[in-house]
Amino acid sequence: MSNQNLKLKSNYQKNIKKLFKNVIEAISGTHQDLTSGSLRRAIFLLSIPMVLEMLMESIFAIVDIFFVSKLGADAVATVGITESFITIVYSIAIGLSTATTAIVARRIGEKNHKAASIAAFQAIISGFAISLIIAIPGIIYSSEMLLLMGASEELVASYSGYTSIMLGGNLVIMLLFIINAVFRSSGDAAISMRVLWFANILNIILDPCLIFGLGPFPELGIVGAAIATTIGRGLAVIYQFYLLFNGKHRITLTISSLIVDFTVLLKLLKLSLGGMFQILIATSSWIFLVRIISVFGSEVIAGYTIGIRVIVFALLPSVGISNASATLVGQNLGANEPRRAEKSVWATGKINMILLGLISIIFIVYPEMFIRLFIDNQKVIESGASCLRIVSYGFVFYGLGMVIVHSFNGAGDTFTPTIINLFCFWLIEIPLAYFLAISFGMKEDGVFYSIILSESLFTLLALIIFKKGKWKLKKV
């Protein structure tokens, strides 16, 4: 073997060892300052645990519905109806998490860890207060809420306990999101990952035990699913508080930080409104699209539903990468490094575009294969495959758009993404879907094309506003 080949082999081995070392550091936790040093390495160290965190979040939803489906259609329907209420909890939790990320990341970038801890506490008490407002009527009026959503009296009599527990225990959902945002935005993304894995592994173990009464556990049916989920998340929240108070991480809660700072609290609530509306605008637009698609029959709706589930699952790693961008932007703006903040957006955007570009090729070439994993009805498969293939054409654009919008949020500008969402999803996507599907006769394919056109416009507008650079001047 020549000296040149030996040198190439040696460099290859060194790069592999370096990559392995970085992966271990990313998963176990890093103390690297994200406002200095290699930007590529910072993105890698943040992205790996955030992607794994999103992966576990998707598994959580699949596990719950898998076990509950064994109890019959009414049980699944109860979960579905309850999820429509829990969506409000998620929207509020994500809104608070978005605001928390912006403020905590900025304070960490300024090297003001005490102010970061005070901001974290304001987010936590906000979550406590809002969750109580949801929990009390949720416990008392769970039966009436199910009836209002069209559930039968028989279903309510048998399964309302599930809704009562899920809404009554919404505090653990709220705090899980908020405190994980605290760790993530401070740079301790590996902790957020471990917390979510802990919660979901507990849920996976407890779900079948409490639903079916395995071993010494009582058979509680669908109520067991709610208890398992709440216990899993609740113990994870206790673990979060333990980590916050033990003083070994970037954010530490001490007696001096346990104060109510109304200035920070109001700023956090103001920022969180933008994050909440972003989620509500996006999710409500999907409801209108389903209504348009429903004209073409239940099999088309089923295909669309499965196709979108596959797409959402595929996009989760990109959400993790986009979260990394938000943290880097917030911290680097706090450190008065706007140029580095901008570079982090372009770098993460490029990574996201490549990742989603590769995924889109698979979905475009083999769409039916993924739909067949869920159902064997040929018409449903054809509709779902069409959804998967057409929407995947826009994946490369989504990759950049997601990163830019998360970067706005990380900079503390939650208003701009809200306006872009409102324009693209309500004023463009919904009317365009109706026009293409009904007026132009493209049927469900018209809806699918409206999605990629509105999402592409979303990315284009976000890119234009991002390049103007006003987000760099945002004060948080």
Secondary structure as GFF3:
##gff-version 3
##sequence-region A 1 476
A	DSSP	alpha_helix	3	28	.	.	.	ID=ss1
A	DSSP	alpha_helix	39	68	.	.	.	ID=ss2
A	DSSP	three_ten_helix	69	71	.	.	.	ID=ss3
A	DSSP	alpha_helix	73	109	.	.	.	ID=ss4
A	DSSP	alpha_helix	113	140	.	.	.	ID=ss5
A	DSSP	alpha_helix	142	148	.	.	.	ID=ss6
A	DSSP	alpha_helix	153	168	.	.	.	ID=ss7
A	DSSP	alpha_helix	170	186	.	.	.	ID=ss8
A	DSSP	alpha_helix	189	212	.	.	.	ID=ss9
A	DSSP	alpha_helix	222	245	.	.	.	ID=ss10
A	DSSP	three_ten_helix	255	257	.	.	.	ID=ss11
A	DSSP	alpha_helix	262	293	.	.	.	ID=ss12
A	DSSP	three_ten_helix	294	296	.	.	.	ID=ss13
A	DSSP	alpha_helix	298	334	.	.	.	ID=ss14
A	DSSP	alpha_helix	338	365	.	.	.	ID=ss15
A	DSSP	alpha_helix	367	372	.	.	.	ID=ss16
A	DSSP	alpha_helix	378	392	.	.	.	ID=ss17
A	DSSP	alpha_helix	395	411	.	.	.	ID=ss18
A	DSSP	alpha_helix	415	421	.	.	.	ID=ss19
A	DSSP	pi_helix	422	429	.	.	.	ID=ss20
A	DSSP	alpha_helix	430	434	.	.	.	ID=ss21
A	DSSP	pi_helix	435	439	.	.	.	ID=ss22
A	DSSP	alpha_helix	444	468	.	.	.	ID=ss23
A	DSSP	three_ten_helix	470	473	.	.	.	ID=ss24
###
